[in-house]
Amino acid sequence: MEDINPIYHNPFGVAFQWKRNSTKDTKKVQIVFRDTGLLLSQNELEQFKKNIECTMNSDAHCNDCNQHETCRSLLLDTPAPQITLAMSMQELDAVQDLIEGTLFQLNLNTYLNKMCGGQDG
């Protein structure tokens, strides 16, 4: 855990930034949930949030099915156009919390750095 700066976590996943790594961009956020890891910029996180909202508002899930909460019938587009994730409604709720919590914490950190005269980073 000493190689990362934790940002946000919930029971479904975790978001963090690498402290130093020659192969990774330390400004990007590593999101890890289920068996998936995504390394995203803040703009990509914002796009992912919009994709989650679109999927939640779609009529893709089967309301009359007794397993619609756990069935992975929802397709969530990631910021990488070639990658789509199959998710259940429960997983979609959890990843939405993970992304929104991460964005909130990043924005709060940026605000506090500006207000306290610190450098953004």
N, C-alpha and C positions, 0 to 999 in steps of 0.2 A: 504494500500500500504506500510505500514511501516514494514510488516513482510517479504517483498520480496526485492530482488535486481534485478531490471529490466535489461535485457540484450539487447533485440531487439524486435521491434514490427512492424507490417504493418497493413493495414486495415483488413486483414484476421485473424490475431492472434497475440499472444504475447509469448515471451520466458523470463523466469526469474528463479532465484534461491531463494530457501527459506533461510531466514537468520538463523533461528533456528527452529527445529521441531524434536521432539524425534522419530516420526514415518517416517520421510522423510530423505533421504540422501542429505545433504546440498551441496554436490559436484555435484549432478545431476542437470539437467536443466529441468524445467517444461515447456513443450510446450502446449499451449492451442489454439485450432482453432475449428471453427464450434462448435459441441457439444462434442469435444474430448479433453482429456488431456493425455499427455504422459510424464512420468518422465524418462529421458534418460541420460545415461553417455555420455561423449564426443565421445567415440568409437561407441556407438549406434547412435549418431547423424551423424557420418561419414557414418555408414552403411545405415541409413535412406536416406542420400543424394544420395548414390549410387542407392538405390531402386527407388528413384524419377527419377534419370537419366535413369534407365532401363525402367521405365514405360513411360517416355516421348519419348524414342527412339523406343518403341514397336509400332506395327501397330494395336493396339487394338481399336483405336477410328475410328469412321465411318466418313471419310472425305466427303463422298457424302451426308451425312445427314445434313439438315439445322439447326439442334440443337446440333451439335457435340461439340460446345464450352461449352454448359451448361449441357448437358446430363452426368449423372454420370456413364458412361460406362467404365471408367478406374479403374482397381483394383491396388491399391498401397499397397505393402507389408510393414509392419512396422518391426522394429527390433524384435518385439515379433512375432515369427513364426505363432502363432495361431490367429493373428489379421491382417486383410486386410481391407483397407478402399476403399469404392466406391467414386470416385472423378470425377469431370468434368475437362476439360482441363484448365479452368479458375482457379479452385481451386488448381489444380496441380501446375500451375505457381505460385500461391500465397504461397503455402506451400513450394515450392522450394526456393522462396525468403526468407521466414521465416527461414528455416533451414540454408541456405547459409549465411544470415545476422547474425544469431546466432553464427555459427561457426567462421565467420570472427571476430566478436566482442570478442569471447572467446580467439581466437588466438592472437588478438591484445592486450588484457588485459594481457595474459601470457607473451608476448614479452615485454610490458611496465614494468611489474613487475620485469622481469629479468634485463632489462636495467637500471632500477632505483634502483636496489638492494633491492626491496621489496620482500616479501614472496609471493609465489604463493597461491592463494586462493580467 
